[in-house]
Amino acid sequence: MSNPITDWFFRGQNTRIPNEAAASLGELFRDDWAQRGKFGKDGSQGGWDFTRGFRPGVSADEGGFISGPTPLARQAVLRSLNAVLGQNNPLTDHPDLPPGEDDNRFS
């Protein structure tokens, strides 16, 4: 199931936090806080620029929109969908397993 939206959504998965699906919420929140955008080039001006990830012209290397969601944001979506959809979640079904058969990646 590869398309531009899922490619963006899964970009960077398991990079900052190996096996992020098994990470605790505390670990995900700490990592998210560490990634918060700061004002100025390379965050040199301090503060918290919460618009950084949504502004055009901010590169993916600097946390721009194209970099994909943080592990916390991605897991919030995936874990919520699993809670609602259970075994029939198209985002978490493993492509090599029959539909509805879960590989427990996001349990």
RADALIN-V408163 format. One line per field, one symbol per residue. phi: phi as a letter, one per 40 degrees, with the letter a starting at -180 (. if undefined). A space follows every 50 residues. Layout:
BEGIN
phi = ???
END
This chain:
BEGIN
phi = .badccdccccgcgccbdfdcccccccccccccccdcbcgcfgccggbcc cdcbccgcccccgcdccgccdccccccccccccccgcbcccbccccbcdg ccbgcbc
END
